[in-house]
């Protein structure tokens, strides 16, 4: 593995989506840290990934320690848990890229778009963490079980105020077997977040196993 590759902390990495991303990145050769509220749960999840992939590189830590140890931090938790985790990792993520995968789903009506007061979860994360953190919003429209199985065939909208940070996240999108697109500033994260509820509705209505999105057209050089 190249020493130039960033290490990745996946907070909420014991959940389906976080674990799927951790799986794909570890398989691609990245140093991955599973983060969870409890260290033991994180360590157990990391051991399972190592066993599955035949590796010994995946580690498990409590969320604050994982955030402090990694170069890039990824948040993959339910919306209700977003703010409490932002609070405990705020100091540890200063100066880093922070990938927010949060979707403001509000049970039981998860197929209805319900955005937070701030406008989106991505905007909320950027406002809370401050300008020294380069928040990038991505991966909201990817089915967790597709990542777990490795059968991923959809595109990812990547939004954030810093174009270089977006480009680095697109590299991670591609490492996970997906196609990433620059989709503008963090204010535009509302689109991908809201689209998740639309896709959930379509999954139910049309019996689709994890609907995703594809961008049509070919970019010019």
N, C-alpha and C positions, 0 to 999 in steps of 0.2 A: 504494500500500500504506500502511495506517495505521502511523504511527510507534509506536503502542502495542503492536504485535504483537511478541512475543519472537523473537529469532533462535534458530535451532535447529542444534545440532551432532549429526550422526548418525554415531556411532562404529561402524565396520564398515559404513559406507555404500556400500562397493564391492561388498558381498555382495547377494544377491537380495532379502532382506527389507528391509535397510537402504536399498537403492537404491529399492525400491518406495515406502517411506515418504517418502524424500527427494523422489521424483518427485511424489507427491500433494501434499506440502506446498509445494513450489516452484510447482506449478501453481495452488495456492490463494493464492499471493502472499506466502508466508513467505520470509524470508532464510534460506537453508539452507547449512550448511557440511558437506561430506563429510569424514569423518575416516577415516584408515587408518594402519596402522603406518608406511607409507612415503608421504611427501608426494607424490611423483610419481604414484603410483597413484591417490591421492585427487584430484589435479588433473585427471588424465585422465578419471576418472569424472565429475567436476563438469563438465568441458567437454562430455562426451557428453550429460549431462542438459540443459545449456544449449542445445545444438544441437537436441536432440529437442523441447524446449519453446519454442524461439525466444527464449530469455532470455540475460541475461549476469549474473545475480544469484547463481547457485550457485557457491560457492568450494570448493576442496579444500585440506586441511591435514593434517599429521601429527596423530594423536589428541590429544596434550597441548595443542597449539596450538589445535585445534578446540574442545576443552573449555573452554579459557580464554577464547576469543573469543565464545562463545555464551551466551545467557541461560538456555536449557534444553538439557540434554545427554541424548541418547538412545543407549543401548547395545544394539547388534544384532549380537551375535557368538555363536559356539558356546560352550557351557558351559566347555569346556577353556580358552578364552581369556579368560573373564570376569575371573578374579582378577588375571592380569597387567595387564589394562587398568585395572582399578580402582586398582591400585597406582600406575600412572603418571599417572592423572588426579585422584587423591584431593585434592590441594591445589587444583587448578583448579576443582573443582565445589563447594567449600564455599559454603554460602549459596544454592545453586541447586536447582532441581527436576532430579532425575535419573531419567529413565524407563528402567527395566530391562526389556528384552524377552527376556532370557535364559531358555532352557528347559534343564533338566538332562537332556538326551538323552545316553545313554552307549552309543555304537555298540559292537557291531553290533545290540544289542537295543533299538532306538529305539522299538519299539511296546510296550515294557514300562515301567511307571512305576518310576522309580528316583530318589528324591529325595535331595539331599545331606544331610550330617549336620546342617547348620543348619536344615533343614526345607524350605527352598526357595531358589532363586537370588535372589529378591527380598529375603528375610530376610538372606541372606548379604551382599548389597550394602549394605543398611541398616546392618548391624552393622559392616561394614568401613569405610564412609565416615563414619559417625558421625551424631549427632543434628542437626548443623547442615545436613545435606543431606536434602532432602525426597525420599526415594526413592518412586517410584510404579511399580508393576508393571502392564504392559499389552501388548496386541498378540500374546500368545503363540498365539492360536488363529486367526490370519489367514494364509491361504495367500499366499506371496510372489508367485507368478505372477498371482494375482488383483489384487494391488496394482499389479504391473507393467502389467497390461492395463487397469486401471481398472474391471474388472467385480467389484466387491466387494459382497457382500450378506450380511454377518454382523455379530454384535454383539461387543463387546469388554468384558471384565470389567476394571475399573480398581480396583486396591487400593493403599493407602498409609496411613500414620498421620496425614497432614495432609489434612483434607477440602478445603481451598482448593486445595492442590496437585492433588488428584484432579480437582477441577472444571476446573482449567486444562488438565489432560491430556485430559479429556473434550472440551474445545473442539478440541484437536488431533485427537482421534479423529474427530470430526464433519467437520473440515476435510479428512481423508483419505477421506471418503465412507462412514464407518461409524457405527454407533450405539454409544455408550459408556454404561456403567452403573457407578455407585458400588457397589463390592462389598466395602467394609469395609477394615480395617487390613491392613498388609503381611503379617501372619500368614496372611491368607486367600489370598495369592498362590499357595499350594500347590495350590489347586483348578485355576486356569487352567493352571499349569505341568504338572500331572499330566494334565490333560485333553488336552494336546497328544499324548501317547503314545497315548491312547485314540483320538483322531481319526486318527492315522497308521495304527493297526490297522484302523479302519473304512474308510479310504481303500483299503487293500490288500484287505480282505475283500469290500467292496461295489463296488470299482472306481469310487470317487468321486473326482472331480477337485478335491481341496482342500476337505474337509468343514470346516464352521464351526459356530457355535452361534447360536441365536436365542432371546431371552428372550420368553416369552409373557406375556400380561396387559398391561393399560394402567395406567400410574401415575396416581394421583389428584393433583390440584393441591395 
